[in-house]
Amino acid sequence: MRCGHWRGVPLDLAREAREKSAAPYIDRTVQCQLSAHEEGEHFGLLTDAGAYGTTLWLRWHETNRAQLVVLPDCPVAAPGSDGEGCCLFANHAKQHTWEDNQEEVSCPS
């Protein structure tokens, strides 16, 4: 199950995200895309970072200011020749998005 934490994207970070990507629009609120957790850092997907295999994320901790981070995509895919790729970033904690059979998970766009 996906984390239930949401975070509003501060205007200055939304502007910076638009400048760093080709996306004309950045969501004003993002949900943490990691598996359910209560403590630690949260990561909300913003957009592709422009460079192949990287994505722009909003990273936050409940007690710290949010920040933009560019992270490489997770290279792991589900077993099998047509295995679905993980929609998270490299070296993320816990399970890959395709391992969560509790709910239908698709990569946000």
One Martini backbone bead per residue (centre of mass of N, CA, C, O) as a GRO file, in nm:
protein
  109
    1MET     BB    1   0.099   0.035   0.020
    2ARG     BB    2   0.067   0.359   0.002
    3CYS     BB    3   0.142   0.643   0.113
    4GLY     BB    4  -0.057   0.905   0.294
    5HIS     BB    5   0.128   1.139   0.226
    6TRP     BB    6   0.103   1.493   0.187
    7ARG     BB    7   0.214   1.782  -0.028
    8GLY     BB    8   0.271   2.095  -0.077
    9VAL     BB    9   0.385   2.303  -0.333
   10PRO     BB   10   0.583   2.540  -0.337
   11LEU     BB   11   0.607   2.804  -0.545
   12ASP     BB   12   0.918   2.811  -0.578
   13LEU     BB   13   0.937   2.504  -0.655
   14ALA     BB   14   0.746   2.506  -0.897
   15ARG     BB   15   0.912   2.701  -1.065
   16GLU     BB   16   1.175   2.537  -1.065
   17ALA     BB   17   1.055   2.281  -1.195
   18ARG     BB   18   0.973   2.416  -1.466
   19GLU     BB   19   1.271   2.498  -1.538
   20LYS     BB   20   1.383   2.182  -1.523
   21SER     BB   21   1.147   2.136  -1.728
   22ALA     BB   22   0.897   2.073  -1.988
   23ALA     BB   23   0.675   2.123  -1.797
   24PRO     BB   24   0.390   2.334  -1.774
   25TYR     BB   25   0.301   2.149  -1.521
   26ILE     BB   26   0.256   2.146  -1.161
   27ASP     BB   27   0.168   2.008  -0.899
   28ARG     BB   28   0.046   2.130  -0.581
   29THR     BB   29   0.009   1.821  -0.499
   30VAL     BB   30   0.166   1.542  -0.324
   31GLN     BB   31   0.233   1.200  -0.307
   32CYS     BB   32   0.370   0.956  -0.159
   33GLN     BB   33   0.535   0.673  -0.335
   34LEU     BB   34   0.581   0.505  -0.111
   35SER     BB   35   0.553   0.297   0.110
   36ALA     BB   36   0.416   0.261   0.391
   37HIS     BB   37   0.483   0.532   0.629
   38GLU     BB   38   0.568   0.748   0.911
   39GLU     BB   39   0.874   0.774   0.889
   40GLY     BB   40   1.065   1.003   0.742
   41GLU     BB   41   1.090   1.023   0.415
   42HIS     BB   42   0.937   1.190   0.140
   43PHE     BB   43   0.804   1.119  -0.210
   44GLY     BB   44   0.715   1.332  -0.480
   45LEU     BB   45   0.605   1.338  -0.795
   46LEU     BB   46   0.659   1.562  -1.067
   47THR     BB   47   0.893   1.500  -1.306
   48ASP     BB   48   1.079   1.499  -1.550
   49ALA     BB   49   1.426   1.610  -1.577
   50GLY     BB   50   1.526   1.551  -1.900
   51ALA     BB   51   1.701   1.327  -1.831
   52TYR     BB   52   1.766   1.024  -1.887
   53GLY     BB   53   1.657   0.846  -1.605
   54THR     BB   54   1.510   1.099  -1.466
   55THR     BB   55   1.365   1.255  -1.167
   56LEU     BB   56   1.143   1.481  -1.016
   57TRP     BB   57   1.139   1.554  -0.666
   58LEU     BB   58   0.967   1.572  -0.360
   59ARG     BB   59   1.126   1.634  -0.050
   60TRP     BB   60   1.023   1.523   0.287
   61HIS     BB   61   0.980   1.621   0.626
   62GLU     BB   62   0.788   1.699   0.882
   63THR     BB   63   1.037   1.907   1.001
   64ASN     BB   64   1.101   1.998   0.703
   65ARG     BB   65   1.181   2.137   0.427
   66ALA     BB   66   1.121   2.132   0.113
   67GLN     BB   67   1.269   1.959  -0.182
   68LEU     BB   68   1.451   1.930  -0.466
   69VAL     BB   69   1.506   1.620  -0.659
   70VAL     BB   70   1.736   1.434  -0.855
   71LEU     BB   71   1.662   1.102  -0.972
   72PRO     BB   72   1.717   0.795  -1.046
   73ASP     BB   73   1.585   0.538  -1.183
   74CYS     BB   74   1.456   0.244  -1.134
   75PRO     BB   75   1.589  -0.069  -1.274
   76VAL     BB   76   1.357  -0.248  -1.176
   77ALA     BB   77   1.188  -0.546  -1.271
   78ALA     BB   78   0.974  -0.763  -1.323
   79PRO     BB   79   0.938  -1.068  -1.375
   80GLY     BB   80   0.996  -1.125  -1.695
   81SER     BB   81   0.969  -1.018  -2.025
   82ASP     BB   82   0.705  -0.812  -1.929
   83GLY     BB   83   0.806  -0.644  -1.700
   84GLU     BB   84   0.738  -0.416  -1.478
   85GLY     BB   85   0.832  -0.119  -1.385
   86CYS     BB   86   0.960   0.088  -1.166
   87CYS     BB   87   0.840   0.419  -1.033
   88LEU     BB   88   1.095   0.479  -0.890
   89PHE     BB   89   1.394   0.512  -0.731
   90ALA     BB   90   1.697   0.452  -0.668
   91ASN     BB   91   1.730   0.296  -0.361
   92HIS     BB   92   1.475   0.241  -0.238
   93ALA     BB   93   1.256   0.166  -0.006
   94LYS     BB   94   1.143  -0.128  -0.008
   95GLN     BB   95   0.913  -0.171  -0.239
   96HIS     BB   96   0.801  -0.212  -0.539
   97THR     BB   97   0.534  -0.121  -0.725
   98TRP     BB   98   0.479  -0.425  -0.838
   99GLU     BB   99   0.456  -0.563  -0.534
  100ASP     BB  100   0.173  -0.430  -0.498
  101ASN     BB  101  -0.130  -0.627  -0.451
  102GLN     BB  102  -0.348  -0.439  -0.300
  103GLU     BB  103  -0.314  -0.245  -0.550
  104GLU     BB  104  -0.342  -0.049  -0.819
  105VAL     BB  105  -0.041   0.037  -0.991
  106SER     BB  106   0.065   0.346  -1.131
  107CYS     BB  107   0.234   0.564  -1.302
  108PRO     BB  108   0.276   0.871  -1.273
  109SER     BB  109   0.237   1.175  -1.497
   0.00000   0.00000   0.00000
